[in-house]
Amino acid sequence: MDWILLAADSANGHDDETSYIIWMIILAIFLVVLNGFFVAAEFALVKIRPSQIDKMVRDKKPFAKSAQWLARRMDHALSACQLGITMASLALGWVGEPAFAKLIEPAWLWFGGEAGSNAQHIVAFIVAFSVITSLHLVVGEQAPKIFAIRRPDPMVRWCAPLMQFFYYFLFPFMWVLNWVTEIVLSWFGLGSDADHGSVMTEEEIRTMLRESHSHGHLTLSEHSLINAVFEFDDLVCRLVMVPRSEVHFLDVNESFPRQLARAKEFKHTRFPVCNGSLDDVLGVVHMKDVLGVAHDDESFDIRNVMRSPTKVPETMPISQVLRHIQTTHQLLTFVVDEYGTTVGIITLENILEKIVGPVDDEFDTVDEPEIQEMTTGQFLVSGSTPIADVEKALGLNLDDADVDTAAGVLMARSGKVPEKGDRVEFDGVVAEIVEVKKDHAERIRFTLTDAGDNPVEDEKH
């Protein structure tokens, strides 16, 4: 009878020990998952933008308001996450080693080891450390962290309700934690109002746009338009205007039939009205204003229908020129230099083309592209092409003087009036003038000295 009672007590003791091991293992797994929850909540809160949370609230997504509530208390919410991670990690280390010590005891005894010895605890520690660390890194750190970074929207929403509970539960500890943190930060000159996020620079936004385009979230046209908007405010009148040499105007000293013939020749909607040349600008005439006038009316004075001219400096950003045009309701304005000399004109079309690309009407002649790739590493460039466009296409830095066009760079480098056949060498490219018109290099052939490193080819691929 004593033997039976002893066996029963032993069986009960074995069952209690098995239950203890199972519960400790379950507790360890729970702590790993809890650690992963806090990690996911922390990274989702940091990764998501306030505008995204506001949109989820407007769309009435589940738990979106809880996420918004946490985002507005970012400092304390992140403190709750850090406190939860720390407590879960410490508790995991506390329950892990005893549980694995009991778990490996049968195998340890089978190999002849002594129960409860220091060696058993050392082996248990090594096994527990290896297994728990692996689980902790994969399930409790890496997986939730990566998921939160890639999918912050759903993660922040589904973590929000439980995080609100922990926020209130841990608030006394967080208050002390934040107070100490602010003291430490003050030692480094950082105030308590430091933002966890950071405002992105233009280059960072451009990089984000390139990544969105490469992953198919932005079409090529959307990407090009947004990029053009970024460059829009960097341009000034001088880089966009129609230069003085290409401006067609109506001379008040000529008869109306002759003026009308000139208008028919160039087919513009608006013409500058001048007294002999652009040095004496009188106004702007819209061709609608002369529709009712007889074509052979020699007595008609075009000054009777012209509008007063508006002028802007050549250094004015085109974003301000756009506002100027919107205010004055004059879609053609004159560009003057620092001496007050008219150096060109700028129209609404010139401005908008810098965003949406070329906009040709029914009467515009189809010109050749400003930059044509003839062969690998060789380009034919119009002399009036902005030097910034040439540098971008060729991947080079050619602008070593205060000039705006490809022809201007060659003239500045050579120091003389351009002639056909002139060759100018730059770092990485040789430029040769192919065509000259009125002392202006109309066509220039750029040949890369190392065609194998053609940036245009790399960009295409």
C-alpha positions as a printed NumPy array, in Angstrom:
array([[  0.   ,   0.   ,   0.   ],
       [  2.841,   2.393,   0.843],
       [  4.404,   1.635,  -2.546],
       [  1.137,   2.502,  -4.315],
       [  0.793,   5.811,  -2.427],
       [  4.414,   6.68 ,  -3.213],
       [  3.851,   5.955,  -6.9  ],
       [  0.697,   8.06 ,  -6.888],
       [  2.509,  10.96 ,  -5.248],
       [  5.276,  10.591,  -7.821],
       [  2.756,  10.597, -10.673],
       [  1.031,  13.665,  -9.284],
       [  4.382,  15.39 ,  -8.907],
       [  5.281,  14.506, -12.494],
       [  1.953,  15.858, -13.781],
       [  2.424,  19.111, -11.841],
       [  5.931,  19.464, -13.246],
       [  4.681,  18.835, -16.803],
       [  1.926,  21.388, -16.378],
       [  4.484,  23.858, -15.024],
       [  6.724,  23.382, -18.059],
       [  3.801,  23.734, -20.502],
       [  2.562,  26.916, -18.848],
       [  6.038,  28.402, -18.755],
       [  6.527,  27.674, -22.46 ],
       [  3.113,  29.16 , -23.28 ],
       [  4.052,  32.218, -21.221],
       [  7.364,  32.52 , -23.092],
       [  5.598,  32.355, -26.464],
       [  3.049,  34.924, -25.261],
       [  5.844,  37.273, -24.211],
       [  7.536,  36.912, -27.622],
       [  4.271,  37.777, -29.362],
       [  3.666,  40.663, -26.948],
       [  7.141,  41.995, -27.677],
       [  6.373,  41.775, -31.404],
       [  3.136,  43.678, -30.853],
       [  4.904,  46.6  , -29.193],
       [  7.621,  46.627, -31.871],
       [  5.007,  46.675, -34.646],
       [  3.033,  49.449, -32.93 ],
       [  6.163,  51.572, -32.448],
       [  7.371,  51.334, -36.049],
       [  3.871,  51.8  , -37.471],
       [  3.392,  54.999, -35.441],
       [  6.758,  56.384, -36.548],
       [  6.386,  55.334, -40.19 ],
       [  2.848,  56.522, -40.91 ],
       [  2.224,  60.164, -41.775],
       [ -0.454,  62.234, -39.988],
       [ -2.123,  62.924, -43.338],
       [ -2.563,  59.172, -43.858],
       [ -4.22 ,  58.793, -40.47 ],
       [ -6.51 ,  61.763, -41.165],
       [ -7.566,  60.142, -44.448],
       [ -8.338,  56.859, -42.658],
       [-10.525,  58.778, -40.221],
       [-12.373,  60.46 , -43.108],
       [-12.834,  57.054, -44.744],
       [-14.177,  55.707, -41.429],
       [-11.671,  52.842, -41.277],
       [-11.885,  50.61 , -38.168],
       [ -9.898,  51.944, -35.181],
       [ -8.689,  54.945, -37.223],
       [ -9.756,  57.372, -34.483],
       [ -7.767,  55.387, -31.914],
       [ -4.721,  55.611, -34.19 ],
       [ -5.26 ,  59.361, -34.532],
       [ -5.548,  59.683, -30.75 ],
       [ -2.199,  57.912, -30.31 ],
       [ -0.512,  59.918, -33.081],
       [ -1.455,  63.161, -31.325],
       [  0.297,  61.846, -28.204],
       [  3.326,  60.516, -30.029],
       [  5.871,  61.015, -27.231],
       [  3.851,  59.13 , -24.632],
       [  2.712,  56.474, -27.125],
       [  6.302,  55.666, -28.078],
       [  7.246,  55.597, -24.404],
       [  4.49 ,  53.035, -23.83 ],
       [  5.871,  50.929, -26.695],
       [  9.421,  51.096, -25.344],
       [  8.281,  50.265, -21.833],
       [  6.238,  47.324, -23.121],
       [  9.184,  46.016, -25.168],
       [ 11.528,  46.273, -22.185],
       [  9.13 ,  44.566, -19.772],
       [  8.325,  41.763, -22.229],
       [ 12.019,  41.146, -22.961],
       [ 12.968,  41.034, -19.268],
       [ 10.062,  38.724, -18.434],
       [ 10.996,  36.482, -21.354],
       [ 14.511,  36.062, -20.   ],
       [ 13.136,  35.357, -16.551],
       [ 10.762,  32.513, -17.566],
       [ 12.836,  31.079, -20.402],
       [ 15.76 ,  29.478, -18.6  ],
       [ 13.755,  27.622, -15.88 ],
       [ 11.271,  26.317, -18.451],
       [ 14.004,  24.933, -20.71 ],
       [ 15.936,  23.555, -17.718],
       [ 12.925,  21.399, -16.851],
       [ 12.308,  20.587, -20.506],
       [ 15.755,  19.148, -21.134],
       [ 16.033,  17.376, -17.752],
       [ 14.865,  13.944, -19.053],
       [ 17.42 ,  14.017, -21.846],
       [ 20.08 ,  15.253, -19.399],
       [ 19.387,  12.35 , -17.002],
       [ 19.339,   9.823, -19.853],
       [ 22.881,  10.865, -20.752],
       [ 23.908,  10.334, -17.135],
       [ 23.828,  13.889, -15.926],
       [ 23.021,  14.88 , -12.37 ],
       [ 19.66 ,  16.536, -11.807],
       [ 19.858,  20.105, -10.6  ],
       [ 23.577,  20.384, -11.17 ],
       [ 25.321,  23.52 , -12.342],
       [ 26.126,  21.822, -15.634],
       [ 22.43 ,  21.226, -16.293],
       [ 21.649,  24.898, -15.71 ],
       [ 24.492,  25.955, -18.007],
       [ 23.233,  23.701, -20.824],
       [ 19.674,  24.869, -20.18 ],
       [ 20.831,  28.473, -20.348],
       [ 22.603,  27.884, -23.68 ],
       [ 19.596,  26.084, -25.183],
       [ 17.144,  28.626, -23.806],
       [ 19.276,  31.535, -24.981],
       [ 19.592,  30.107, -28.522],
       [ 15.925,  29.17 , -28.968],
       [ 14.435,  32.212, -27.259],
       [ 16.828,  34.604, -29.013],
       [ 15.876,  33.117, -32.391],
       [ 12.161,  33.403, -31.607],
       [ 12.646,  36.868, -30.181],
       [ 14.524,  38.141, -33.258],
       [ 12.219,  36.589, -35.848],
       [  8.768,  36.712, -34.232],
       [  9.333,  39.453, -31.689],
       [ 11.465,  41.894, -33.732],
       [ 12.188,  41.413, -37.42 ],
       [  8.858,  40.155, -38.757],
       [  6.615,  42.747, -37.014],
       [  9.115,  45.533, -37.715],
       [  9.313,  44.821, -41.458],
       [  5.552,  44.327, -41.721],
       [  4.931,  47.649, -39.93 ],
       [  7.353,  49.467, -42.228],
       [  5.831,  48.001, -45.392],
       [  2.183,  48.191, -44.279],
       [  1.918,  50.928, -41.639],
       [ -1.738,  51.767, -42.421],
       [ -3.401,  48.516, -41.284],
       [ -0.796,  47.846, -38.594],
       [ -1.306,  51.146, -36.783],
       [ -5.077,  50.7  , -36.856],
       [ -5.139,  47.149, -35.487],
       [ -2.584,  47.942, -32.806],
       [ -4.316,  51.157, -31.727],
       [ -7.094,  49.817, -29.388],
       [ -4.742,  47.648, -27.321],
       [ -2.121,  50.406, -27.307],
       [ -4.711,  52.792, -25.842],
       [ -5.248,  50.313, -23.   ],
       [ -1.515,  50.027, -22.352],
       [ -1.216,  53.799, -22.614],
       [ -3.587,  54.304, -19.686],
       [ -2.248,  51.301, -17.745],
       [  1.384,  52.393, -18.026],
       [  0.811,  56.138, -17.834],
       [  2.37 ,  56.669, -14.355],
       [  5.528,  54.848, -15.453],
       [  5.578,  56.761, -18.749],
       [  5.268,  60.1  , -17.002],
       [  8.365,  59.383, -14.959],
       [ 10.136,  57.939, -18.015],
       [  9.381,  61.008, -20.142],
       [ 10.429,  63.351, -17.354],
       [ 13.816,  61.648, -17.094],
       [ 14.127,  61.527, -20.904],
       [ 13.527,  65.274, -21.205],
       [ 16.246,  65.917, -18.636],
       [ 18.713,  63.774, -20.581],
       [ 17.766,  65.424, -23.896],
       [ 18.209,  68.868, -22.364],
       [ 21.859,  67.976, -21.724],
       [ 22.267,  67.691, -25.514],
       [ 20.363,  70.891, -26.283],
       [ 17.152,  69.189, -27.459],
       [ 13.823,  70.446, -26.189],
       [ 10.826,  68.349, -25.312],
       [  9.007,  69.584, -28.42 ],
       [ 11.393,  67.88 , -30.84 ],
       [  9.397,  66.186, -33.581],
       [  9.791,  62.438, -34.138],
       [  9.335,  62.899, -37.857],
       [ 11.306,  65.121, -40.203],
       [ 10.332,  67.312, -43.08 ],
       [ 11.536,  65.812, -46.34 ],
       [ 13.81 ,  67.819, -48.576],
       [ 13.112,  68.312, -52.261],
       [ 15.729,  65.712, -53.194],
       [ 14.185,  63.177, -50.793],
       [ 10.765,  63.781, -52.332],
       [ 12.252,  63.327, -55.82 ],
       [ 13.831,  60.045, -54.69 ],
       [ 10.499,  58.899, -53.284],
       [  8.809,  59.79 , -56.577],
       [ 11.391,  57.801, -58.55 ],
       [ 10.797,  54.792, -56.33 ],
       [  7.013,  55.152, -56.679],
       [  7.396,  55.326, -60.459],
       [  9.72 ,  52.313, -60.579],
       [  7.198,  50.281, -58.544],
       [  4.308,  51.299, -60.805],
       [  2.479,  53.613, -58.399],
       [  3.126,  56.656, -60.625],
       [  2.847,  56.717, -64.404],
       [  5.604,  58.247, -66.497],
       [  3.48 ,  61.32 , -67.258],
       [  2.636,  61.833, -63.564],
       [  6.286,  61.492, -62.613],
       [  7.372,  63.953, -65.315],
       [  4.726,  66.508, -64.347],
       [  5.61 ,  66.475, -60.651],
       [  9.327,  66.742, -61.438],
       [  8.623,  69.675, -63.748],
       [  6.727,  71.443, -60.954],
       [  9.772,  71.143, -58.69 ],
       [ 11.972,  72.7  , -61.37 ],
       [  9.379,  75.369, -62.196],
       [ 10.295,  77.822, -59.449],
       [ 14.034,  77.449, -60.144],
       [ 13.685,  78.978, -63.607],
       [ 13.901,  82.683, -64.381],
       [ 12.584,  84.662, -67.342],
       [ 15.92 ,  84.702, -69.121],
       [ 15.856,  80.892, -69.422],
       [ 12.29 ,  80.692, -70.77 ],
       [ 11.748,  83.821, -72.865],
       [ 11.725,  84.117, -76.637],
       [ 15.02 ,  85.958, -77.269],
       [ 14.982,  89.367, -78.913],
       [ 16.44 ,  88.027, -82.159],
       [ 13.428,  85.705, -82.619],
       [ 10.679,  88.21 , -81.735],
       [  8.385,  89.273, -84.598],
       [  6.825,  92.703, -84.131],
       [  4.654,  95.175, -86.042],
       [  6.201,  98.561, -86.882],
       [  3.891, 101.595, -86.517],
       [  5.823, 103.333, -89.285],
       [  4.506, 100.826, -91.822],
       [  1.04 , 100.885, -93.385],
       [ -1.725,  98.686, -92.06 ],
       [ -1.758,  96.42 , -95.151],
       [  1.974,  95.835, -94.661],
       [  1.472,  95.144, -90.97 ],
       [ -1.323,  92.719, -91.784],
       [  0.851,  90.923, -94.325],
       [  3.548,  90.518, -91.661],
       [  0.98 ,  89.136, -89.237],
       [ -0.2  ,  86.62 , -91.855],
       [  3.395,  85.587, -92.473],
       [  4.16 ,  84.628, -88.871],
       [  0.602,  83.67 , -87.764],
       [  0.86 ,  84.725, -84.098],
       [ -2.155,  85.638, -82.001],
       [ -0.451,  88.632, -80.388],
       [  2.257,  90.941, -81.725],
       [  4.424,  93.569, -80.061],
       [  3.884,  97.013, -81.544],
       [  7.133,  99.006, -81.823],
       [  8.453, 102.24 , -83.23 ],
       [ 11.15 , 100.927, -85.546],
       [ 12.622,  98.283, -83.201],
       [ 12.211,  96.587, -79.852],
       [ 14.156,  99.454, -78.31 ],
       [ 10.942, 101.503, -78.486],
       [  8.05 ,  99.264, -77.456],
       [  4.611, 100.885, -77.688],
       [  2.229,  98.068, -76.812],
       [  0.708,  94.713, -77.783],
       [ -2.013,  94.076, -80.343],
       [ -4.33 ,  91.068, -80.392],
       [ -5.308,  90.   , -83.914],
       [ -8.975,  89.739, -82.863],
       [ -8.975,  93.538, -82.571],
       [ -8.308,  94.026, -86.3  ],
       [-10.752,  91.471, -87.677],
       [-13.313,  94.107, -88.675],
       [-10.795,  96.405, -90.369],
       [-10.551,  96.425, -94.163],
       [ -7.361,  94.792, -95.375],
       [ -6.517,  97.702, -97.651],
       [ -7.308, 100.495, -95.194],
       [ -4.19 , 102.659, -95.403],
       [ -5.534, 105.128, -92.832],
       [ -6.025, 102.65 , -90.016],
       [ -3.651, 103.28 , -87.084],
       [ -2.906, 100.093, -85.165],
       [ -2.137, 102.14 , -82.061],
       [ -5.879, 102.679, -81.674],
       [ -6.429,  99.005, -80.73 ],
       [ -3.162,  98.066, -79.034],
       [ -2.861,  97.508, -75.284],
       [ -0.252,  99.055, -73.025],
       [  2.862,  96.882, -72.649],
       [  3.81 ,  95.143, -69.418],
       [  7.398,  94.395, -68.514],
       [  9.262,  92.09 , -66.142],
       [ 12.966,  91.816, -65.302],
       [ 14.943,  88.974, -66.858],
       [ 15.863,  87.629, -63.411],
       [ 12.249,  87.26 , -62.207],
       [ 11.268,  83.612, -61.405],
       [  8.669,  82.368, -63.851],
       [  6.348,  81.489, -60.971],
       [  6.13 ,  85.239, -60.268],
       [  5.738,  85.957, -63.976],
       [  2.747,  83.611, -63.991],
       [  1.149,  85.592, -61.154],
       [  1.986,  88.799, -63.03 ],
       [  0.178,  87.511, -66.13 ],
       [ -2.809,  86.42 , -64.058],
       [ -3.007,  89.862, -62.472],
       [ -2.565,  91.982, -65.603],
       [ -4.529,  89.676, -67.942],
       [ -1.78 ,  90.23 , -70.537],
       [ -0.608,  86.891, -71.925],
       [  2.444,  88.496, -73.547],
       [  4.888,  90.569, -71.556],
       [  8.284,  92.076, -72.35 ],
       [ 11.502,  91.038, -70.626],
       [ 14.058,  93.744, -69.853],
       [ 17.619,  93.568, -68.554],
       [ 19.264,  95.656, -65.849],
       [ 19.736,  98.539, -68.307],
       [ 16.071,  98.619, -69.283],
       [ 16.72 ,  97.164, -72.734],
       [ 14.136,  94.748, -74.105],
       [ 15.887,  91.393, -74.415],
       [ 12.873,  89.258, -75.327],
       [  9.26 ,  88.413, -74.638],
       [  7.574,  85.766, -72.526],
       [  4.079,  84.351, -72.991],
       [  1.803,  82.116, -70.992],
       [  2.598,  79.331, -73.447],
       [  6.329,  79.622, -72.721],
       [  5.647,  79.24 , -69.013],
       [  3.206,  76.337, -69.195],
       [  5.455,  74.418, -71.56 ],
       [  8.   ,  74.135, -68.749],
       [  5.461,  72.027, -66.853],
       [  3.477,  70.107, -69.454],
       [  5.991,  70.067, -72.301],
       [  5.709,  71.532, -75.818],
       [  2.247,  72.828, -76.755],
       [  2.157,  73.59 , -80.481],
       [ -0.879,  75.135, -82.104],
       [ -2.109,  74.655, -85.673],
       [  0.319,  77.234, -87.082],
       [  3.481,  76.251, -85.233],
       [  6.11 ,  74.654, -87.402],
       [  7.316,  71.266, -86.242],
       [ 10.897,  71.935, -85.216],
       [ 13.574,  69.358, -84.71 ],
       [ 14.198,  68.333, -81.092],
       [ 16.628,  70.59 , -79.256],
       [ 18.784,  67.582, -78.354],
       [ 19.079,  64.662, -80.79 ],
       [ 21.144,  61.567, -80.173],
       [ 22.768,  60.857, -83.544],
       [ 24.863,  57.835, -82.568],
       [ 26.072,  56.368, -79.318],
       [ 27.835,  59.141, -77.467],
       [ 27.139,  61.815, -80.11 ],
       [ 24.433,  64.488, -79.87 ],
       [ 23.246,  67.291, -82.139],
       [ 22.141,  70.225, -79.987],
       [ 20.396,  73.49 , -80.862],
       [ 22.505,  76.475, -79.823],
       [ 19.599,  78.09 , -77.957],
       [ 19.049,  75.011, -75.765],
       [ 19.326,  75.891, -72.049],
       [ 22.664,  74.672, -70.778],
       [ 20.939,  72.938, -67.846],
       [ 19.049,  70.7  , -70.31 ],
       [ 22.272,  69.858, -72.151],
       [ 24.077,  69.   , -68.921],
       [ 21.179,  66.801, -67.811],
       [ 21.042,  64.931, -71.124],
       [ 24.806,  64.407, -71.377],
       [ 25.438,  63.929, -67.667],
       [ 28.188,  66.557, -67.653],
       [ 29.001,  69.892, -66.051],
       [ 29.709,  72.401, -68.847],
       [ 28.585,  75.681, -67.296],
       [ 31.722,  77.519, -66.196],
       [ 30.463,  81.035, -66.969],
       [ 27.396,  83.23 , -66.447],
       [ 25.6  ,  82.009, -69.578],
       [ 22.287,  80.31 , -70.222],
       [ 22.55 ,  78.451, -73.535],
       [ 24.781,  75.894, -75.204],
       [ 25.937,  78.522, -77.723],
       [ 26.759,  80.904, -74.876],
       [ 28.975,  78.319, -73.168],
       [ 30.968,  77.77 , -76.371],
       [ 31.381,  81.507, -76.925],
       [ 32.482,  82.028, -73.316],
       [ 35.   ,  79.179, -73.527],
       [ 36.442,  80.111, -76.947],
       [ 36.37 ,  83.867, -76.291],
       [ 35.381,  84.787, -79.853],
       [ 32.464,  85.031, -82.268],
       [ 31.534,  81.484, -83.306],
       [ 32.41 ,  80.143, -86.74 ],
       [ 31.461,  76.913, -88.425],
       [ 33.931,  74.162, -87.592],
       [ 35.103,  75.646, -84.298],
       [ 35.881,  72.94 , -81.726],
       [ 35.834,  73.421, -77.979],
       [ 36.954,  70.738, -75.528],
       [ 35.331,  70.209, -72.15 ],
       [ 35.923,  67.628, -69.484],
       [ 34.426,  64.475, -71.001],
       [ 33.081,  65.957, -74.246],
       [ 34.141,  67.763, -77.421],
       [ 31.785,  70.362, -78.94 ],
       [ 31.916,  71.28 , -82.639],
       [ 29.885,  74.071, -84.247],
       [ 27.99 ,  72.672, -87.213],
       [ 25.887,  75.67 , -88.27 ],
       [ 26.185,  79.423, -87.657],
       [ 23.494,  82.038, -88.296],
       [ 23.944,  85.76 , -87.63 ],
       [ 26.987,  85.169, -85.424],
       [ 25.034,  82.618, -83.388],
       [ 25.88 ,  78.924, -83.174],
       [ 22.659,  77.338, -84.426],
       [ 23.745,  73.682, -84.316],
       [ 26.425,  72.105, -82.156],
       [ 27.665,  68.525, -82.222],
       [ 28.643,  67.181, -78.812],
       [ 30.759,  64.018, -78.807],
       [ 31.406,  62.246, -75.518],
       [ 35.063,  61.332, -75.205],
       [ 34.085,  58.133, -73.342],
       [ 30.971,  56.828, -75.114],
       [ 30.983,  53.679, -73.   ],
       [ 29.84 ,  55.706, -70.005],
       [ 26.925,  57.317, -71.829],
       [ 24.526,  58.47 , -69.09 ],
       [ 21.604,  58.647, -71.492],
       [ 21.906,  54.963, -72.33 ],
       [ 22.118,  54.128, -68.63 ],
       [ 19.011,  56.202, -67.927],
       [ 17.051,  54.439, -70.665],
       [ 17.822,  51.075, -69.128]])
